[in-house]
Amino acid sequence: MLSLFNTLHYRAWLTVTLIVVLTGCNTTPANKNAILLAQQGQFEQAKSAIETTYSASGKNKLLRYLELGTLYHLEQRYKLSNDNLDQAKAIIEEQYTISVSEQALALLSGPTYTTFSGKEFHRPLINVFKALNYNALANQNPAQRQYYLDAALVEMRQLDTYLSTLTDETGGYDGKPSGDGLTDRVMRILQPLLAPNDLLKNVDYKDDAFAHYISGILYESSNELDAARIQYQRAATAFEQGFAKQYDLDSTVTQQAYADLARVMRKAGGYGNELRAIEKKWGDSIGATQQSGPLLTVVQNAGIGPQRKEFNLLLKADHDAKALVVTPILWGTSSERKAQMWWFQMLYADTSLFDMMQNYATGDLGDVAMGALTKRLPLGDSLWQSAKATGLIDALEHGSRIAVTYLEPFEHKIEKTELWIDGQKVSELGNYHSVSLLTLQSALKNANREMQIALTREVVKAMTAHKAIQSTGLQAFDGFAKLATSVVNAVTASADLRQWQSLPSHIKLAQVPVNQGTVNITLKTKLRSGRVIEQSDTLDINETMTLWHTRTFIESAKSAAPSTLFTME
């Protein structure tokens, strides 16, 4: 009979494993399909996919307005873009403090039952997109030019306030989840499973040098030189003190920010000492900023950011070792399984996390170990007894499936982007921001918290079922109840895959001197596959600074996405 019962247990767990396999497949979300349609120029179909999937009043309403705001921006329908981004900004402000009831719901039911409230870096991106929209409207409507430029500067002031108080603004996402005494005790026991906090100290979203830099350009465009100086200074300092390294940017970004800082100092006058210090530090490279005449700044948003996907973990108790054991359940294609294993290793690495993260960000997963990797937590006599007393050990008799997210690896498909003016190559664009690496680091930062809540949720459900059986006096069915609960958990556990999918993968930029009058500009994006994507436009250079902005879709069947021209005084 015992052998038969063990066989039944084995078959049951085999069934659970099959259920995990069948339910663990990652389907493409609607907003990923939408941006894939947009890159082929099918904007109406893309917007329809968003409007059909995400309601204007449901828990995913923020996704509706973020994605629609981006799609209208790509269509050059700037007023509609700003209308949707305004809605998104209002929702983020409303969701600043996650309600106690929503946190409790996430613990008991799962993260997808809560309202999507966005990430800490979404607000700055909204401000930047809105400001670019306003500048486009200023260019299209000369009679209302100053009105739209002033509106763009309002966005920049809001951006500055947000970035200045970033730590306080994101505190709502780190609040302690609520719950009864049982939940609190389970979380304390599971806490040591998480990677030490100091492993992730270098992946915080601390500031946004690129947003400060764009802000400086916009202030300079309205001849607000003091405000421009402050923003260029903040951009240069942030690039220099760690932003460039954290997001793997070109070494020239810091120098460019200082060059722009020096330029507005010369325009404003009265900064002789500061200018000499900058020139001493950077040498002749800053001298080029002394020239007068128009400048052209080219900004390229390239590609599509990586997708959030789901992978599964099995949590069991090892009675002999008095330990809890977490084992990844790998599923999907070979590359997906490799990515899941690498993600698991990053979460529990005790050395070189930054190096592992950089390799992941470039798609270099060649050295990942694909063996039977587990995370083992020896509890010791005292903590083991505490775990038994709470019922946690009994609840894990058949194990518990945990669903968490990982970010698909992304590879840099662009070899270089060249800027050509009137048939002559004048510059190459440098990497000024990596939205993908920002998204990756944010996901890693939140992964341990996500895993702790997911572990707690599934364990509490198992323990609740166990106690319910005990209260009936039908202990003979306890084993089947726990097995049934494990099966239910295996089927129902899910991760939160929601994200602003239409963001670019990375942002490239170049700034060059130009002559007044009409110029023909061509952006040649050379891919590692050998393909070249060309985007062209004719610009009328009548101001001291012109900014040309475009989105380049790497997989587009067309030669280019819509381009946008911003001309600034």
C-alpha positions as CSV (number, residue, x, y, z in Angstrom):
1,M,0.0,0.0,0.0
2,L,2.8,2.4,0.9
3,S,4.5,1.7,-2.5
4,L,1.2,2.3,-4.3
5,F,0.7,5.6,-2.4
6,N,4.2,6.8,-3.3
7,T,3.5,5.8,-6.9
8,L,0.3,7.9,-6.8
9,H,2.3,10.8,-5.4
10,Y,4.8,10.5,-8.2
11,R,2.1,10.3,-10.8
12,A,0.3,13.3,-9.2
13,W,3.5,15.4,-9.3
14,L,4.0,14.3,-12.9
15,T,0.6,15.6,-13.6
16,V,1.4,18.9,-11.8
17,T,4.6,19.2,-13.9
18,L,2.6,18.6,-17.1
19,I,0.1,21.3,-16.0
20,V,3.0,23.7,-15.4
21,V,4.3,22.9,-18.8
22,L,0.9,23.5,-20.4
23,T,0.1,26.7,-18.5
24,G,3.7,28.1,-18.4
25,C,3.9,28.9,-22.1
26,N,4.4,32.6,-22.6
27,T,1.8,34.1,-25.0
28,T,2.5,37.4,-26.7
29,P,0.6,40.1,-24.9
30,A,-1.6,42.6,-26.7
31,N,0.7,45.5,-26.3
32,K,3.6,43.6,-27.8
33,N,1.5,42.7,-30.7
34,A,0.5,46.3,-31.0
35,I,4.0,47.7,-31.3
36,L,4.9,44.9,-33.7
37,L,2.0,46.1,-35.9
38,A,3.1,49.7,-35.5
39,Q,6.6,49.0,-36.7
40,Q,5.0,47.8,-39.9
41,G,3.0,51.0,-40.2
42,Q,-0.3,49.4,-39.2
43,F,-1.2,52.0,-36.6
44,E,-5.0,51.6,-36.7
45,Q,-4.7,47.8,-36.1
46,A,-2.2,48.5,-33.3
47,K,-4.5,51.0,-31.5
48,S,-7.4,48.7,-32.0
49,A,-5.5,45.9,-30.2
50,I,-4.8,48.2,-27.2
51,E,-8.4,49.6,-27.0
52,T,-9.9,46.1,-27.2
53,T,-7.6,44.6,-24.6
54,Y,-7.2,47.4,-22.0
55,S,-10.3,49.2,-20.9
56,A,-10.4,52.9,-19.9
57,S,-11.6,52.1,-16.4
58,G,-10.1,48.7,-15.5
59,K,-7.0,47.6,-13.6
60,N,-4.9,47.9,-16.8
61,K,-6.1,51.4,-17.7
62,L,-2.6,52.8,-17.3
63,L,-1.3,50.5,-20.0
64,R,-4.1,51.7,-22.3
65,Y,-3.0,55.3,-22.1
66,L,0.7,54.7,-22.1
67,E,0.6,52.5,-25.2
68,L,-1.9,54.8,-27.0
69,G,0.2,57.8,-26.1
70,T,3.2,56.2,-27.7
71,L,1.3,55.1,-30.8
72,Y,-0.2,58.5,-31.5
73,H,3.3,60.0,-31.0
74,L,4.7,57.6,-33.7
75,E,1.8,58.7,-36.0
76,Q,2.7,62.4,-35.4
77,R,-0.7,63.0,-33.9
78,Y,0.8,65.0,-31.1
79,K,-2.3,66.4,-29.4
80,L,-3.9,63.0,-29.1
81,S,-0.6,61.6,-27.9
82,N,-0.5,64.2,-25.1
83,D,-4.2,63.7,-24.2
84,N,-3.4,60.0,-23.6
85,L,-0.1,60.7,-21.8
86,D,-2.0,63.2,-19.5
87,Q,-4.4,60.4,-18.6
88,A,-1.4,58.1,-17.9
89,K,0.3,60.7,-15.7
90,A,-2.9,61.3,-13.7
91,I,-3.3,57.5,-13.1
92,I,0.3,57.2,-11.9
93,E,-0.3,60.0,-9.4
94,E,-3.5,58.4,-8.2
95,Q,-1.7,55.1,-7.8
96,Y,1.3,56.6,-6.0
97,T,0.3,54.9,-2.7
98,I,-0.7,51.3,-3.2
99,S,-3.8,50.7,-1.1
100,V,-3.7,48.2,1.8
101,S,-6.5,46.2,0.3
102,E,-4.7,45.9,-3.1
103,Q,-1.5,44.7,-1.3
104,A,-3.6,42.1,0.6
105,L,-5.2,41.1,-2.7
106,A,-1.8,40.6,-4.3
107,L,-0.8,38.3,-1.5
108,L,-3.9,36.2,-1.5
109,S,-4.9,36.1,-5.2
110,G,-1.9,37.2,-7.3
111,P,-0.4,40.4,-8.8
112,T,-2.6,40.5,-11.9
113,Y,-5.6,41.2,-9.7
114,T,-4.2,44.5,-8.6
115,T,-4.2,47.8,-10.5
116,F,-1.1,48.3,-12.7
117,S,0.6,51.4,-11.4
118,G,3.7,51.6,-13.6
119,K,7.4,51.9,-12.7
120,E,9.4,54.7,-11.2
121,F,11.0,55.6,-14.6
122,H,7.7,55.9,-16.4
123,R,6.9,59.4,-15.2
124,P,10.2,61.0,-16.6
125,L,9.6,59.3,-19.9
126,I,6.0,60.7,-20.0
127,N,7.4,64.2,-19.4
128,V,10.0,63.8,-22.2
129,F,7.5,62.4,-24.7
130,K,5.0,65.2,-23.9
131,A,7.7,67.9,-24.2
132,L,8.7,66.5,-27.6
133,N,5.1,66.5,-28.7
134,Y,4.7,70.2,-27.7
135,N,7.8,71.2,-29.6
136,A,6.4,69.4,-32.7
137,L,3.2,71.4,-32.3
138,A,5.2,74.6,-32.0
139,N,6.9,73.8,-35.3
140,Q,3.6,73.1,-37.0
141,N,1.8,76.2,-35.6
142,P,4.1,79.2,-35.8
143,A,1.4,81.6,-34.6
144,Q,1.2,79.6,-31.3
145,R,4.8,78.7,-31.1
146,Q,5.6,80.3,-27.8
147,Y,2.5,78.8,-26.2
148,Y,3.6,75.3,-27.1
149,L,7.2,75.9,-26.1
150,D,6.0,77.2,-22.7
151,A,3.9,74.0,-22.4
152,A,7.1,71.9,-23.1
153,L,8.9,73.8,-20.4
154,V,6.1,73.0,-17.9
155,E,6.8,69.4,-18.6
156,M,10.5,70.0,-17.9
157,R,9.8,71.7,-14.6
158,Q,7.6,68.8,-13.5
159,L,10.3,66.4,-14.6
160,D,12.9,68.3,-12.6
161,T,10.7,68.2,-9.5
162,Y,10.2,64.5,-9.9
163,L,13.8,63.7,-10.4
164,S,14.8,65.9,-7.4
165,T,12.6,63.8,-5.2
166,L,13.0,60.4,-6.8
167,T,13.7,58.5,-3.7
168,D,10.6,59.8,-1.9
169,E,8.4,59.4,-5.0
170,T,9.2,55.7,-5.4
171,G,8.8,54.9,-1.7
172,G,5.2,53.7,-2.2
173,Y,6.4,50.7,-4.2
174,D,8.6,49.5,-1.3
175,G,5.9,49.5,1.4
176,K,5.5,46.4,3.5
177,P,2.7,44.2,2.3
178,S,-0.2,43.9,4.7
179,G,-1.5,40.6,6.1
180,D,-2.5,38.7,9.1
181,G,-0.1,37.1,11.6
182,L,0.2,34.0,9.5
183,T,1.4,35.9,6.5
184,D,3.9,37.9,8.5
185,R,5.4,34.8,10.0
186,V,5.7,33.1,6.7
187,M,7.4,36.1,5.1
188,R,9.9,36.3,8.0
189,I,10.9,32.6,7.5
190,L,11.2,33.1,3.7
191,Q,13.2,36.3,4.0
192,P,16.6,34.6,4.0
193,L,15.9,33.1,0.6
194,L,16.4,36.5,-1.0
195,A,19.7,37.7,-2.2
196,P,21.5,40.2,0.1
197,N,20.3,43.7,-0.6
198,D,23.9,45.0,-1.2
199,L,24.1,42.8,-4.3
200,L,21.6,45.1,-6.0
201,K,22.8,48.4,-4.6
202,N,24.1,49.5,-8.1
203,V,20.9,49.0,-10.0
204,D,18.7,51.6,-8.4
205,Y,17.1,54.2,-10.7
206,K,18.8,57.1,-8.9
207,D,18.6,59.9,-11.5
208,D,18.1,60.3,-15.3
209,A,21.0,62.1,-17.0
210,F,19.4,61.8,-20.4
211,A,16.2,63.4,-19.2
212,H,18.2,66.3,-17.7
213,Y,20.1,66.6,-21.0
214,I,17.0,66.9,-23.1
215,S,15.6,69.3,-20.6
216,G,18.7,71.5,-21.1
217,I,18.2,71.6,-24.8
218,L,14.6,72.6,-24.4
219,Y,15.4,75.4,-21.9
220,E,18.2,76.6,-24.2
221,S,15.7,76.7,-27.1
222,S,13.6,79.2,-25.3
223,N,16.7,81.2,-24.3
224,E,16.3,80.4,-20.6
225,L,20.0,80.1,-20.2
226,D,20.2,79.8,-16.5
227,A,17.7,76.9,-16.4
228,A,19.5,75.3,-19.3
229,R,22.9,75.6,-17.5
230,I,21.4,73.9,-14.4
231,Q,20.1,71.0,-16.4
232,Y,23.2,70.5,-18.5
233,Q,25.2,70.6,-15.2
234,R,22.9,67.9,-13.7
235,A,23.2,65.8,-16.8
236,A,27.0,66.1,-16.9
237,T,27.3,65.3,-13.2
238,A,24.9,62.3,-13.4
239,F,26.6,60.9,-16.6
240,E,30.0,61.3,-14.9
241,Q,29.2,59.9,-11.5
242,G,27.7,56.6,-12.6
243,F,24.8,57.0,-15.0
244,A,27.0,56.3,-18.1
245,K,28.6,53.2,-16.5
246,Q,25.3,51.9,-15.1
247,Y,23.6,52.0,-18.5
248,D,26.7,51.1,-20.5
249,L,26.7,54.3,-22.5
250,D,29.4,55.7,-24.8
251,S,32.3,57.4,-23.2
252,T,31.6,60.6,-25.1
253,V,28.3,61.4,-23.4
254,T,29.8,63.1,-20.4
255,Q,32.0,65.2,-22.6
256,Q,29.1,66.3,-24.8
257,A,27.1,67.4,-21.7
258,Y,30.0,69.5,-20.5
259,A,30.4,71.0,-24.0
260,D,26.8,72.1,-23.9
261,L,27.2,73.4,-20.4
262,A,30.2,75.4,-21.5
263,R,28.3,76.8,-24.5
264,V,25.4,78.2,-22.5
265,M,27.9,79.6,-19.9
266,R,29.5,81.6,-22.7
267,K,26.1,82.7,-24.0
268,A,25.0,83.9,-20.5
269,G,28.4,85.4,-19.5
270,G,29.8,85.7,-16.0
271,Y,31.1,82.1,-15.7
272,G,34.8,82.7,-16.4
273,N,36.1,80.6,-13.4
274,E,33.7,77.7,-14.2
275,L,34.6,77.7,-17.8
276,R,38.3,77.6,-17.1
277,A,37.8,74.6,-14.8
278,I,35.8,72.8,-17.5
279,E,38.4,73.7,-20.2
280,K,41.3,72.5,-17.9
281,K,39.5,69.2,-17.4
282,W,38.5,68.5,-21.0
283,G,41.1,70.4,-23.0
284,D,40.7,71.4,-26.6
285,S,37.6,69.3,-27.0
286,I,35.5,71.9,-25.2
287,G,36.9,74.7,-27.4
288,A,34.7,73.7,-30.3
289,T,31.7,75.0,-28.3
290,Q,33.0,78.5,-28.7
291,Q,31.9,78.6,-32.4
292,S,28.8,80.5,-33.2
293,G,26.1,79.3,-35.6
294,P,23.3,76.8,-35.8
295,L,23.6,73.3,-34.2
296,L,21.7,70.2,-35.2
297,T,20.9,67.6,-32.5
298,V,19.7,64.2,-33.8
299,V,17.9,61.8,-31.4
300,Q,17.2,58.3,-32.5
301,N,14.9,56.0,-30.5
302,A,15.8,52.5,-31.7
303,G,14.1,49.2,-31.5
304,I,11.6,47.8,-29.1
305,G,12.3,47.1,-25.4
306,P,12.5,43.5,-24.1
307,Q,9.4,41.6,-23.0
308,R,8.5,40.4,-19.5
309,K,8.0,36.6,-19.4
310,E,7.1,34.0,-16.9
311,F,9.1,31.2,-15.4
312,N,8.4,28.8,-12.6
313,L,10.0,27.6,-9.4
314,L,9.3,24.7,-7.2
315,L,9.6,25.2,-3.4
316,K,10.0,22.1,-1.2
317,A,11.1,21.3,2.3
318,D,14.1,19.0,2.9
319,H,13.4,17.2,6.2
320,D,16.8,15.5,6.4
321,A,18.7,18.8,5.9
322,K,16.1,20.9,7.7
323,A,16.2,23.2,4.7
324,L,13.9,24.9,2.2
325,V,14.8,24.2,-1.5
326,V,13.9,26.3,-4.5
327,T,14.4,24.7,-7.9
328,P,13.7,26.4,-11.3
329,I,11.4,24.6,-13.6
330,L,12.7,25.5,-17.1
331,W,10.4,25.7,-20.0
332,G,10.3,27.0,-23.5
333,T,12.8,27.2,-26.3
334,S,16.5,26.6,-25.7
335,S,17.2,30.3,-25.5
336,E,14.2,30.8,-23.1
337,R,15.4,28.0,-20.8
338,K,18.9,29.4,-20.9
339,A,17.6,32.9,-20.0
340,Q,15.5,31.5,-17.1
341,M,18.6,29.8,-15.7
342,W,20.7,32.9,-16.0
343,W,18.0,35.0,-14.4
344,F,17.9,32.5,-11.5
345,Q,21.7,32.7,-11.1
346,M,21.6,36.5,-11.1
347,L,19.1,36.5,-8.3
348,Y,21.2,34.3,-6.1
349,A,24.7,35.2,-7.2
350,D,27.1,36.2,-4.5
351,T,29.8,37.8,-6.7
352,S,30.0,39.7,-10.0
353,L,26.3,40.4,-10.3
354,F,27.1,43.5,-12.3
355,D,29.2,41.6,-14.9
356,M,26.5,38.9,-15.2
357,M,23.9,41.7,-15.7
358,Q,26.0,43.3,-18.5
359,N,26.4,39.9,-20.2
360,Y,22.6,39.3,-20.0
361,A,22.0,42.8,-21.4
362,T,24.0,41.9,-24.5
363,G,22.4,38.5,-25.0
364,D,25.7,36.7,-24.1
365,L,24.4,33.7,-22.2
366,G,26.9,31.2,-23.5
367,D,28.5,30.3,-20.2
368,V,25.3,29.7,-18.2
369,A,25.2,26.3,-16.4
370,M,22.2,24.3,-17.5
371,G,22.5,21.7,-14.8
372,A,20.2,21.0,-11.8
373,L,20.6,24.3,-10.0
374,T,18.9,24.8,-6.7
375,K,18.8,27.4,-4.0
376,R,19.0,25.8,-0.6
377,L,18.3,27.5,2.6
378,P,19.3,25.6,5.8
379,L,17.0,26.8,8.5
380,G,18.7,25.3,11.5
381,D,16.9,23.7,14.5
382,S,15.3,26.9,15.8
383,L,13.9,28.3,12.5
384,W,13.0,24.8,11.4
385,Q,10.9,24.3,14.5
386,S,9.3,27.7,13.9
387,A,8.5,26.7,10.4
388,K,6.9,23.5,11.6
389,A,4.9,25.3,14.2
390,T,3.4,27.6,11.7
391,G,2.5,24.6,9.5
392,L,4.8,25.7,6.7
393,I,6.7,22.4,6.5
394,D,3.6,20.3,6.4
395,A,2.1,22.6,3.7
396,L,5.2,22.0,1.5
397,E,5.0,18.2,1.7
398,H,4.2,18.0,-2.0
399,G,5.9,21.2,-2.9
400,S,4.5,24.5,-4.2
401,R,4.9,26.0,-7.7
402,I,5.9,29.7,-7.7
403,A,5.4,31.9,-10.8
404,V,7.7,34.9,-11.2
405,T,8.8,37.1,-14.1
406,Y,12.0,37.4,-16.0
407,L,13.0,39.7,-18.8
408,E,13.9,38.3,-22.2
409,P,17.6,38.9,-23.1
410,F,18.1,41.5,-25.7
411,E,20.9,41.8,-28.2
412,H,22.3,44.9,-29.8
413,K,21.5,44.5,-33.5
414,I,22.8,47.9,-34.5
415,E,26.5,48.1,-35.5
416,K,26.4,51.9,-35.9
417,T,24.2,54.8,-36.9
418,E,25.7,57.4,-39.3
419,L,24.5,61.0,-39.8
420,W,24.9,62.3,-43.3
421,I,24.2,65.9,-44.4
422,D,24.0,66.9,-48.0
423,G,25.6,63.6,-49.1
424,Q,28.5,63.8,-46.6
425,K,29.0,61.7,-43.5
426,V,29.4,64.1,-40.6
427,S,29.1,62.0,-37.4
428,E,28.1,58.8,-35.8
429,L,25.4,58.6,-33.1
430,G,26.4,57.6,-29.6
431,N,24.4,55.6,-27.1
432,Y,22.9,58.2,-24.7
433,H,20.4,55.9,-22.9
434,S,19.5,52.3,-22.7
435,V,15.8,51.9,-21.8
436,S,16.3,48.1,-22.0
437,L,19.1,48.1,-19.5
438,L,17.0,50.4,-17.3
439,T,14.1,48.0,-17.5
440,L,16.3,45.0,-16.8
441,Q,17.8,46.6,-13.7
442,S,14.4,47.6,-12.4
443,A,13.1,44.0,-13.0
444,L,16.1,42.6,-11.0
445,K,15.6,45.1,-8.2
446,N,12.0,44.1,-7.9
447,A,12.6,40.4,-8.5
448,N,13.4,39.4,-4.9
449,R,10.4,41.2,-3.6
450,E,8.2,39.6,-6.2
451,M,9.6,36.2,-5.4
452,Q,9.1,36.7,-1.6
453,I,5.4,37.7,-2.1
454,A,4.8,34.9,-4.6
455,L,6.4,32.3,-2.2
456,T,4.3,33.7,0.7
457,R,1.1,33.6,-1.3
458,E,1.4,30.0,-2.4
459,V,2.6,28.8,1.0
460,V,-0.2,30.6,2.8
461,K,-2.8,29.0,0.5
462,A,-1.4,25.6,1.1
463,M,-1.3,26.2,4.9
464,T,-4.8,27.5,4.9
465,A,-6.1,24.3,3.2
466,H,-4.1,22.2,5.6
467,K,-5.6,23.9,8.6
468,A,-9.1,23.7,7.1
469,I,-8.8,19.9,6.8
470,Q,-7.6,19.7,10.4
471,S,-10.5,21.7,11.7
472,T,-12.9,19.2,10.2
473,G,-11.4,16.3,12.0
474,L,-10.9,14.4,8.7
475,Q,-7.2,14.1,9.0
476,A,-7.2,10.9,6.8
477,F,-7.8,13.2,3.8
478,D,-5.1,15.7,4.8
479,G,-2.5,14.2,2.4
480,F,-4.9,14.4,-0.5
481,A,-6.0,17.9,0.5
482,K,-2.4,19.1,0.4
483,L,-1.8,17.3,-2.8
484,A,-4.9,18.9,-4.3
485,T,-3.8,22.3,-3.1
486,S,-0.5,21.8,-4.8
487,V,-2.2,20.9,-8.0
488,V,-4.4,24.0,-7.8
489,N,-1.4,26.2,-7.1
490,A,0.4,24.7,-10.0
491,V,-2.5,25.7,-12.3
492,T,-3.4,29.1,-10.9
493,A,-0.1,30.6,-9.9
494,S,0.8,33.4,-12.3
495,A,3.3,36.3,-12.6
496,D,2.6,39.9,-13.4
497,L,3.8,40.4,-17.0
498,R,2.4,43.9,-17.5
499,Q,4.7,46.6,-18.9
500,W,4.9,49.6,-21.1
501,Q,5.9,47.6,-24.1
502,S,6.2,50.3,-26.8
503,L,9.2,52.0,-25.3
504,P,12.4,51.9,-27.5
505,S,15.3,49.6,-26.7
506,H,17.8,52.4,-26.5
507,I,18.4,56.1,-27.5
508,K,21.2,57.4,-29.6
509,L,22.2,61.0,-30.2
510,A,24.6,63.2,-32.1
511,Q,25.1,67.0,-32.2
512,V,26.8,68.7,-35.2
513,P,27.2,72.3,-36.5
514,V,25.2,73.1,-39.6
515,N,24.7,76.1,-42.0
516,Q,21.6,78.1,-42.1
517,G,19.2,77.3,-45.0
518,T,18.0,74.0,-46.4
519,V,19.9,70.8,-45.6
520,N,19.2,67.2,-46.6
521,I,19.7,64.9,-43.6
522,T,20.0,61.1,-43.8
523,L,20.3,58.7,-41.0
524,K,21.9,55.4,-41.9
525,T,21.4,52.6,-39.4
526,K,23.8,49.8,-40.1
527,L,22.8,46.4,-38.6
528,R,25.2,43.6,-37.7
529,S,23.3,41.5,-40.2
530,G,24.5,43.8,-43.0
531,R,21.2,45.5,-43.6
532,V,21.1,49.3,-43.7
533,I,18.0,51.3,-42.7
534,E,17.9,54.8,-44.2
535,Q,15.7,57.7,-42.9
536,S,15.8,61.0,-44.7
537,D,14.3,64.4,-44.3
538,T,14.8,68.0,-45.6
539,L,15.3,70.6,-42.8
540,D,15.1,74.3,-42.9
541,I,17.8,75.6,-40.5
542,N,16.7,79.1,-39.5
543,E,17.4,78.9,-35.7
544,T,20.4,78.5,-33.5
545,M,19.4,75.0,-32.6
546,T,17.4,72.3,-34.4
547,L,16.5,68.9,-33.0
548,W,15.5,66.1,-35.3
549,H,13.9,63.1,-33.6
550,T,12.9,59.7,-35.1
551,R,12.0,56.2,-34.1
552,T,13.9,53.4,-36.0
553,F,12.3,50.0,-36.0
554,I,14.9,47.3,-36.5
555,E,12.5,44.6,-37.8
556,S,10.4,47.0,-39.9
557,A,9.5,45.9,-43.4
558,K,9.6,49.6,-44.3
559,S,12.7,51.7,-44.5
560,A,11.8,53.9,-41.6
561,A,9.3,54.8,-39.0
562,P,7.8,58.3,-39.1
563,S,10.3,61.1,-38.5
564,T,9.7,64.2,-36.4
565,L,11.3,67.6,-36.7
566,F,11.7,70.1,-33.8
567,T,13.1,73.5,-34.5
568,M,14.1,75.6,-31.5
569,E,15.4,79.1,-31.1
